[in-house]
Each structure stands twice: as C-alpha cells, then as structure tokens.
Amino acid sequence: MPLRQREAMGLRRFELSQLSTIISTCHHKVGHLFQGRYKAIMIEADDYLLELAAYIHLNPVRSHLADRPEKFRWSSHRAFIGKESLPWLETGFILSQFSSSPKRARSLFADFVNRRIEQGRIKEFHGEKNPDSRIFGDEFFVNEVLHETEHDLLEKPDLDAVIAAIQKVYGQEALGLLRARSGDRSSCELRALAAWATMELSGATLTGLAALCGRDVATLSYAARRAPILGKKDPAVFGKMRQLEEELSTVAHGEPSIVK
C-alpha cells in the first residue's frame, strides 16, 4: 500500500477515534460509538406508529439542525414525501395508512408531519412515562404486555440454569473457561454455545452473561450467531447444542445454581 494512502487511513482512524471520544464526553456515554444493538420497541397500534414516525422525522427541527424536516440532508423525510429516491428505504406501510394513491399519501404524510412542527419533546417517546421504554401505547396495553412477558420469562431458565447446563455438558471447569482470557478453539466454542443458549433457550440476557464472562455484549452476540454455523460444520458441536436444549427444557426456573 502506498505511503500516502497508509497515512490517510491512519489519519482517518485518528479522526474517528477523536469523534467517538467527543460524542461520548458530550453525551455521557461509554464504549464504541456504534456499539450495541439497535433499539426496537413494541407499538400498540398504527395510530401510535404514525405519531412516532412524525416525531422522529421532526427530530432535526427540535434539535435546531434545520427549520423544516425536508431541509435536513440526512433525514429520510425527503424520500417519504417524494423529493428524493432511496430504493432501499421501506416507506410503503406508513404511507399506505394515509392513502392508496402514492402521490396523495406523500402529500398527506407531509401535512401530517408539518402540523406537528411546533410539537415539543414528548416524554412517552423517551420512555419517561412508561413502565417500560421498549413498549409504546396506553397504560393498559403496556401493563398487559409486561404481564404476558413476565409470565413467559418465569417459564424460561435463568442465567444460573444456563451456566449449570453448560457445566453439565462441558464439565465443572466450564465456568473457568468462560471467564478465561484465552482465545483457543475450545474456549471460543464454549462461549459461543453459552451465548447461543442464553439468547435462544433462556429468559436471561447477554448483558448478564457478559458481566459473568468479562466480555462485551457485542462480542457475545457475534459468538451466539456463529454457534449454529459451528454446529453445521461439526457434529460434536451440534450434539452439545442438542444436549443444552434438553438440559434447559427440563430446568424449572429458580432451581438452585451450581455456579461457584
């Protein structure tokens, strides 16, 4: 690689590192700038979805980045109202709530958003008035979803049960291997299956597993996605995955843990 190109790449990495530090300092955040999962929320009905869409499209206006949503270069609003073409962007569902005619739907959506241009910050959209920020709807809907979710979680094994199952499959030394800094094949395989079992077979979270293992959530998430691939390539790994399924399918929530 030419020297000038290497210097440019090094400078670009330095600039991105500086940007990440500045944003983290200003917004009181830690870690990589784009780390973690995207945020998904459950919405009660289409009316709430439309209000949320308008609210998001008006974020640049509330942040004083533009006086109108269509003037903000990085917003998808221009594509929604027909002033820009973004083939990869899905606009059909939201626009279909206004009219079956694309042209009329775009016009009605633009009017819908513009009528809310003076709207201030809505606490519900930031989870400040809801019992759970992942759910958006009226109080009855939120409480109903939380009740059903809690019931489902009570029927799923917790993190202690996952670790107990891992120890049954891999032996009592499994917990030490999970916490080890080693990157050898057996440790990587064990962490991948532990992350996969946590995500797919339990009511626990990768955040809890990450704290136990001393790894970050993004690394464990990647490992969990690799587990099925490893299982297809290696019959032994596939067998261990089936063993974990059997162990966790018979574990009652709240059983004493053998984690030490």
Buried (B, 14 or more C-beta within 10 A) or exposed (E): EEEEEEEEEEEEEEEEEEEBEEEBEEEEEEEEEEEEEEEEBEBBEEEBBBBBBBBBBBBBBEEEBBEEBBEBEEBBBBBBBBEBEEEEEEBEEBBEBBBEEBEEBBBBBBEBBBEBBEBEEBEBBEBEEBEBBBBBBEEEBBBBBBEEBEEEBEEBBBBBBBBBBBBBBBEEEBBEBBBBEEEEEEBBBBBBBBBBBBBBBBBBEBBBBBEBBEBBBBBBBEBBEBBBEBBEEEEEBBEBBEBBBEBBEEBEBEEEBEBE
